[in-house]
Amino acid sequence: MTDFKDRERAEEAKFAMDGETAFRVAARRNRLMGEWAAELMSLTPEEAEAYKKAVVQADFEEAGDEDVIRKLLGDLTQAECDVDEATVRAKLDEKMIEAKRQLMSES
């Protein structure tokens, strides 16, 4: 019986760790997306830093990536950058891979 309980605890710990890792990767990805968008919008270093934080915060509005995409697309459109939704989504995938690599290299 203790083997089953130990296994159950191990699975719960793994699930919690996987959730934490996913959160950290998404936050890193969003920060990288903010950096990319800030560069396109020609923001100052101070504005870019604040913008990266705003993109990370945007992800807390709803589940999934749509809130981040909506923010980025809206801000880029307002700044008259020639970027469409497909480009933002493709960049999101690219930055997800980069975020995973960065976090794995830090471990």
N, C-alpha and C positions, 0 to 999 in steps of 0.2 A: 504494500500500500504506500509506503514512503517513496518507493521508486516512482510511482505514478504522481505523487504530490511534487516530488523534486522535478520531474519532467514538466509538469504543469507550470511550476514557478519559472523554470528556464524558458519555456515558451512565452510566458507573460513578459519576462524581462527582454526577450528578443523582440517581441512586438513593440514594446515601449521604446527600445533603442532604434528600431526601424522607423518609428513615427518621428522621433527626435531627429534622426538623420535626414528624413524627407523634409522636415521643416527647415533645417539648416541649409539644405541644398536649394530649396525654393527661395529662401531669403537671400542667399548668395546670388542665385540667378536673377532675382528681381533687382538687386543692387547693380549687377552687371548690365542689366537692361536699362536701368536709370542712367548709368554711365554712358552707354551707347547713345541714348536719346539726348542726353545733355550735350554730348559732342555735336550731334546733328543740329541742335538748337543754338549752338555757339554760346552756351552759358559760361559765366565766369567760374573759377574754381569754387568760390563760396556758394554760388547758386547751384552748381553741379552737385556739391555735397548735400545740400538741402534737398535737391530734387531726387537724388538716389534714395534718401530716407523716405521721401514721399511715395516713391514707387513701392518700396518695401511695405509701407503702411497701407497702401491701396489694396494689397493682397488680403487684408483682414476684413474687407467689406463683405465678401461672399466666398463660398467654396469654389474652387477651380481657378482657372486663369483668366476668365472673362473680365474680371474687375481690373486686372493689371493691363490687359490688352486695351480695354476701353480708355483707361487713363492715358496710356502711352499714345494711342492713336489720336485721342482728343487733343492732347498737348502738342503733338507733332503737327497736326493739322492746323491748330491755332497759330503755331510758329511758322506756318507756311512751308513746312518741309515736305518734299515730294516722296512720301512714304505711304504705302497702302497697307491694308490689314494683312494680306498674305506675307508681306515683307516683315511685319511685326511678328507674326506667328512663326515664320521661319527663323527669325533672329532669336525668338524665345527658345526654340528647340536647340539652336546652336549654343546659346548661353547656358542652357541646362547641362549640356555636356561639359562645357568649360567649368561650371560650378562644381560638378561632381569630381572632375579632375583636380581642381584646386583643393577641395576638402579631403580627397584621398591622399594628396601629397602632403597635407598638413598632419595627417594621422601618424 
